[in-house]
Amino acid sequence: MRHASGHEQRWRNRGDRRRRGGAGRPTRPHLDRGRDRARARAPGPARPARPRPRALVHLGARCRRHGRGVPRGGRVTKPLVVIDADVLGRHRTGDETYVEQLLAALPEVADDLRFAAITRRPELLPPGVEPLHLPARSQELRMARAVPSLLRRTRPALAHFLHALPLRCPCPAVVTVQDLSWERDPTVMPLRTRMVFRIVVPRAARRAARVLTISERTKRDLVELYRIPDQKIVVTLLAVDPAFHPEGERDSYLLYVGAIEPRKQPLLALDAAEAVGRRLVVVGPTKDEPLAEELRRRGADLRGYVAKPELVRLYQHASCLVFPSRYEGFGLPVLEAMACGTPVAALEDPALREVAGDAAVFGADLTASVRVALVEHERLSAAGLRRVRDFSWHETAAQTAAAYREVLAR
């Protein structure tokens, strides 16, 4: 009880002193107080540094800002660019490759910017990109509500999307449109999907501050079909991952890489394989089950979606890539095959010509093109390897970052 009452009395005395103006402690000169604070800050034994956990969400939530991106106290930070990377880990072939490689290269070419990515799979992001974890069950609700809400919290200077913009975007936006195949050929998509694309893609292209495309062919389509001003469009060609390179001996099989869907015409690849007496290996997701069943019935070897190391191995050992697609925005498998020294036979297509030049065999008769590719294997392999050197993800990322800076400078 004595200790309790003494403790209570000390608190009373402290309160009395505060009410009397702090007379219980003698005043000391300003310099003395400074020396005391300096002693209190004297370094002790160094503590081992603990690794900082990687933040998952809400980059702007902890730092209230005044005006346009300036933190409290006037310190200017790098502008934050948020990229929609929802395709990562979803086996979306070309879209996923584009986002994956762009995210890997951007921090290396644009150290004046900060990058964050909206994704369901934060573990797939490369170093230098901050994750914004956003699960999604409905893509419509995601773009209408979840993404705008996330952007309001993170407050980026710029956002970058594929094909479509959120219903309400609280910051300037850039959109990448890879192709307009559904406009040129209505059979490439189911009716409902095609109608959605015909609404959201032109809306995004017209509202975005910049439109990025992956070929001159898509740029021409945007100008002709959507009347997008030429000066608003930036062509950023795709490239190939360094993992794709020549190695090992060739096998006899022909290779088809792409989704199993009518636009890609895999049955034409199988016709050509049968005509030259070769086995056809098919790599890619099934989007049309009856078409996949027909391929199996006729003896094609369907592998489905394969991981990158297995895809590289299949390119390296194939005798020829057969690419019968009737419309492409770029045609990345053509570039990947050439990087592995594999000859390419394809139907005539403006985007594929843009990619391959004279390093592939083009023609209306796919079987005839395959025969030429098999005979002229050495010449085409060397020409393809030379052609691939003209494409670089570093350059693609640099052009993309330049487009970001143009928008931010407005």
C-alpha positions in Angstrom: 0.0 0.0 0.0 2.9 2.4 0.8 4.3 1.8 -2.7 0.9 2.4 -4.3 0.3 5.6 -2.4 3.8 6.9 -3.2 3.3 6.1 -6.8 0.0 7.9 -6.7 1.5 10.9 -5.0 4.3 11.2 -7.6 1.7 11.4 -10.4 -0.2 14.1 -8.4 3.0 16.1 -8.0 3.8 15.8 -11.7 0.3 17.1 -12.5 0.7 19.9 -10.1 4.0 20.9 -11.7 2.4 20.9 -15.1 -0.4 23.1 -13.9 2.2 25.5 -12.3 4.2 25.8 -15.4 6.7 22.9 -14.9 8.5 24.4 -11.8 9.5 21.0 -10.5 12.4 20.8 -12.9 15.1 23.5 -13.2 15.4 25.1 -16.5 18.6 24.5 -18.5 20.1 26.3 -21.4 19.2 25.3 -24.9 22.6 24.0 -25.7 22.5 21.7 -22.7 19.3 20.2 -23.9 20.9 19.7 -27.3 23.8 17.8 -25.7 21.4 15.6 -23.8 19.6 14.7 -27.0 22.9 14.0 -28.8 23.9 11.6 -26.0 20.6 9.9 -26.2 21.2 9.4 -29.9 24.7 8.0 -29.4 25.0 4.8 -31.5 25.0 1.5 -29.6 25.9 -1.9 -30.9 24.8 -2.4 -34.5 21.7 -4.5 -35.0 21.7 -7.0 -37.8 19.6 -5.7 -40.7 16.4 -7.6 -41.3 15.1 -8.2 -44.8 12.1 -6.1 -45.6 9.0 -8.0 -46.7 7.8 -7.4 -50.2 4.7 -5.2 -50.1 1.6 -6.6 -51.7 -0.8 -3.8 -52.0 -1.7 -0.1 -51.5 1.5 1.7 -52.5 -0.1 5.0 -51.9 -2.0 4.1 -48.7 0.8 4.8 -46.3 2.0 8.1 -47.8 -0.6 10.9 -47.9 0.4 13.3 -50.6 -0.4 16.9 -51.4 -1.1 18.0 -55.0 0.2 15.8 -57.8 2.3 13.1 -56.3 4.4 15.1 -53.9 4.7 13.6 -50.4 4.5 15.6 -47.2 7.6 17.6 -46.6 8.1 18.5 -50.3 10.3 15.5 -51.2 9.6 14.6 -54.9 9.4 10.9 -55.7 9.6 9.0 -59.0 6.3 8.9 -60.9 4.5 5.6 -60.3 3.4 3.6 -63.4 0.9 0.8 -62.7 0.7 -2.0 -65.3 -2.2 -4.4 -65.5 -0.6 -7.8 -65.3 -3.7 -9.9 -64.7 -2.7 -12.3 -67.6 0.4 -13.6 -65.7 0.0 -17.3 -64.8 -3.2 -17.7 -66.8 -1.7 -19.4 -69.9 -2.7 -16.6 -72.2 0.2 -17.2 -74.6 1.0 -14.0 -76.5 -0.5 -11.6 -74.0 1.3 -13.2 -71.1 4.6 -13.3 -72.9 4.3 -9.6 -73.7 3.5 -8.5 -70.1 6.1 -10.8 -68.6 9.0 -9.6 -70.8 7.9 -5.9 -70.6 7.9 -6.0 -66.8 11.3 -7.6 -66.7 12.9 -5.0 -69.0 11.2 -1.8 -67.9 13.1 -1.3 -64.6 16.4 -1.6 -66.5 15.6 1.1 -69.1 13.6 3.6 -67.0 15.2 4.2 -63.5 13.4 7.5 -63.5 10.1 5.7 -63.0 8.6 3.4 -60.4 6.7 0.3 -61.6 3.9 -1.7 -59.9 1.8 -4.4 -61.4 -1.8 -5.5 -60.7 -1.8 -9.3 -60.6 -3.4 -12.4 -59.2 0.1 -14.0 -59.0 2.6 -11.6 -57.2 5.2 -14.3 -57.0 5.6 -14.2 -60.8 6.7 -10.5 -60.9 10.4 -9.7 -61.6 12.6 -7.7 -59.3 12.0 -3.9 -59.5 8.2 -4.2 -59.9 6.1 -3.7 -56.8 3.1 -6.1 -56.6 -0.5 -5.0 -56.3 -2.3 -8.2 -55.4 -5.9 -8.2 -56.8 -7.8 -11.6 -57.0 -10.6 -11.6 -59.5 -13.5 -13.9 -60.2 -15.4 -11.8 -62.7 -13.4 -9.8 -65.3 -16.3 -7.4 -65.8 -16.5 -6.6 -62.0 -12.8 -6.4 -61.8 -12.6 -3.6 -64.5 -15.8 -1.8 -63.4 -15.1 -1.7 -59.6 -11.9 -3.4 -58.2 -9.3 -1.8 -60.5 -10.7 1.8 -60.3 -10.8 1.4 -56.5 -7.2 0.1 -56.4 -6.0 3.0 -58.6 -7.7 5.5 -56.3 -5.8 4.1 -53.4 -2.4 3.8 -55.0 -2.7 7.1 -56.9 -0.3 6.3 -59.8 0.8 9.0 -62.3 -0.1 6.6 -65.2 -1.7 3.2 -65.8 -1.1 0.8 -68.6 -3.7 -1.8 -69.8 -4.1 -4.4 -72.5 -7.1 -4.0 -74.9 -9.5 -2.3 -72.4 -9.6 0.5 -69.8 -11.4 0.4 -66.5 -14.9 1.8 -66.5 -13.6 4.8 -64.6 -9.8 5.5 -64.7 -8.7 8.1 -62.1 -5.4 8.7 -63.9 -4.0 9.0 -67.4 -3.8 5.7 -69.2 -2.0 3.9 -72.0 -3.5 0.9 -73.7 -1.8 -1.8 -75.8 -3.9 -3.2 -78.7 -2.2 -6.3 -80.2 -4.6 -7.0 -83.0 -8.1 -6.4 -84.4 -8.7 -9.9 -85.8 -12.4 -9.9 -84.7 -13.0 -6.8 -86.9 -11.4 -8.4 -89.9 -12.8 -11.9 -89.5 -16.0 -12.3 -87.4 -15.5 -16.1 -87.1 -12.5 -15.8 -84.8 -14.6 -15.2 -81.7 -18.0 -16.3 -80.3 -20.7 -13.6 -81.0 -20.9 -12.5 -77.3 -17.2 -12.1 -76.9 -16.9 -10.3 -80.3 -19.6 -7.8 -79.3 -17.8 -7.0 -76.0 -14.5 -6.5 -77.8 -16.2 -4.2 -80.4 -17.3 -2.0 -77.5 -14.4 -2.0 -75.1 -11.4 -1.9 -77.5 -12.4 1.2 -79.6 -13.5 2.9 -76.4 -10.1 2.2 -74.8 -8.2 3.3 -78.0 -10.1 6.6 -78.1 -9.9 7.4 -74.4 -6.2 6.4 -73.8 -3.5 9.1 -73.9 -1.4 6.8 -76.1 -2.1 3.5 -77.9 0.7 1.0 -78.2 0.6 -1.7 -80.9 2.9 -4.6 -81.7 3.1 -4.2 -85.5 2.6 -1.7 -88.3 -0.2 -3.9 -89.5 -2.2 -3.3 -86.3 -1.4 0.4 -86.4 -2.9 0.6 -89.9 -6.0 -1.3 -88.7 -6.5 1.1 -85.8 -6.3 4.1 -88.1 -8.6 2.6 -90.8 -11.2 0.9 -88.6 -11.3 3.2 -85.5 -10.0 6.5 -86.9 -7.3 6.7 -84.3 -4.9 9.6 -85.1 -1.7 8.3 -86.5 0.4 10.4 -84.1 -1.4 8.9 -81.1 -0.1 5.3 -81.9 3.3 4.0 -81.0 4.5 0.7 -82.6 6.5 -1.3 -80.1 7.6 -4.6 -81.8 7.8 -7.8 -79.7 11.0 -9.7 -79.2 12.2 -13.1 -78.1 13.3 -14.4 -74.7 17.1 -15.3 -74.6 16.1 -18.8 -73.6 15.2 -19.5 -77.2 18.4 -20.5 -79.0 19.6 -23.4 -81.2 20.7 -26.6 -79.5 20.8 -30.3 -80.3 19.9 -32.4 -83.3 16.8 -32.1 -85.4 13.9 -34.6 -85.2 11.5 -35.3 -88.1 8.3 -33.8 -86.6 6.6 -30.6 -87.7 5.6 -28.2 -85.0 2.5 -26.1 -84.7 2.4 -23.4 -81.9 -0.7 -21.5 -81.1 -4.2 -21.8 -79.7 -6.4 -24.5 -81.2 -9.1 -22.3 -82.8 -10.5 -21.7 -86.3 -8.5 -18.6 -87.0 -5.2 -20.4 -86.5 -6.2 -23.2 -88.9 -4.3 -26.1 -87.3 -6.0 -28.6 -89.6 -4.0 -27.0 -92.5 -0.9 -27.7 -90.6 -2.0 -31.4 -90.2 -2.8 -31.6 -93.9 0.8 -30.4 -94.7 2.3 -32.8 -92.2 0.4 -35.8 -93.7 1.4 -34.7 -97.2 5.1 -34.8 -96.4 4.9 -37.9 -94.2 5.8 -36.2 -90.9 4.2 -36.2 -87.5 2.6 -33.0 -86.2 3.2 -31.8 -82.7 0.6 -29.3 -81.5 1.4 -26.9 -78.7 -1.1 -24.4 -77.3 -4.4 -24.1 -75.3 -7.6 -25.6 -76.7 -10.2 -23.0 -77.5 -12.3 -25.2 -79.7 -12.8 -28.7 -78.4 -14.4 -30.2 -81.6 -11.4 -28.9 -83.5 -9.0 -30.5 -81.0 -10.9 -33.8 -81.2 -10.5 -33.8 -85.0 -6.7 -33.2 -84.6 -6.4 -36.1 -82.2 -8.6 -38.4 -84.3 -6.2 -37.8 -87.3 -3.1 -38.5 -85.3 -1.8 -35.2 -84.2 0.2 -35.1 -80.9 -1.5 -32.5 -78.8 0.6 -31.2 -75.9 -1.6 -28.4 -74.6 0.1 -25.5 -72.8 3.7 -26.3 -72.0 6.2 -24.5 -69.8 8.9 -22.4 -71.5 11.8 -24.9 -71.1 9.7 -27.6 -72.9 8.6 -25.2 -75.6 12.2 -24.2 -76.2 13.1 -27.9 -76.5 10.3 -28.6 -79.0 11.4 -25.6 -81.2 15.0 -26.8 -81.1 14.3 -30.3 -82.3 11.5 -29.6 -84.8 12.3 -29.9 -88.5 10.0 -27.0 -89.3 7.4 -24.7 -87.7 4.1 -24.7 -89.7 2.1 -21.5 -89.1 -1.2 -21.4 -91.1 -2.9 -18.6 -89.2 -5.1 -16.4 -91.4 -4.7 -13.2 -89.3 -1.9 -12.2 -86.8 -1.1 -9.0 -85.0 2.6 -10.1 -84.8 3.2 -13.8 -84.8 5.6 -14.4 -81.9 6.0 -18.2 -82.6 7.6 -17.3 -85.9 10.2 -15.2 -84.1 10.8 -17.9 -81.4 11.3 -20.6 -84.0 13.8 -18.5 -85.9 15.7 -17.8 -82.7 16.1 -21.6 -82.3 17.3 -22.0 -85.9 14.1 -23.7 -87.0 12.8 -23.0 -90.5 9.3 -21.5 -90.8 6.6 -22.2 -93.4 3.5 -19.9 -93.2 0.6 -18.5 -95.1 1.0 -15.0 -96.5 0.1 -12.4 -93.8 1.2 -8.8 -93.5 2.2 -9.0 -89.8 4.2 -12.2 -90.4 6.0 -10.7 -93.3 6.8 -7.7 -91.1 8.4 -10.1 -88.6 10.1 -12.7 -90.8 11.0 -10.7 -93.9 12.7 -13.2 -96.3 13.8 -15.6 -93.5 10.6 -17.7 -93.8 8.8 -19.4 -96.6 5.4 -17.8 -97.4 2.7 -18.9 -99.9 -0.9 -19.7 -100.5 0.0 -23.4 -100.7 1.2 -24.4 -97.2 2.3 -27.9 -98.2 4.5 -26.5 -100.9 6.0 -24.0 -98.4 6.8 -26.8 -96.0 8.5 -28.8 -98.7 10.7 -25.8 -99.5 11.5 -25.2 -95.9 12.6 -28.8 -95.4 14.9 -28.7 -98.5 16.4 -25.2 -97.7 16.8 -25.9 -94.0 20.4 -24.6 -93.7 19.7 -21.3 -95.5 16.5 -20.5 -93.7 18.1 -21.4 -90.3 20.9 -18.9 -90.8 18.6 -16.2 -92.2 16.3 -16.6 -89.3 19.1 -16.2 -86.7 20.2 -13.0 -88.4 16.7 -11.7 -88.5 16.1 -12.2 -84.8 18.9 -9.8 -84.0 16.7 -6.9 -85.1 14.3 -7.5 -82.2 15.0 -6.7 -78.6 12.8 -6.6 -75.4 15.3 -3.9 -74.2 14.3 -1.7 -77.2 10.6 -2.5 -76.8 10.7 -1.5 -73.1 12.7 1.7 -74.0 10.0 2.7 -76.6 7.3 2.0 -74.1 9.0 4.0 -71.4 9.4 6.9 -73.8 5.6 6.8 -74.5 5.0 6.9 -70.7 7.2 10.0 -70.4 5.4 11.8 -73.2 2.1 11.3 -71.4 3.6 12.3 -68.0 5.0 15.5 -69.5 1.6 16.8 -70.5 
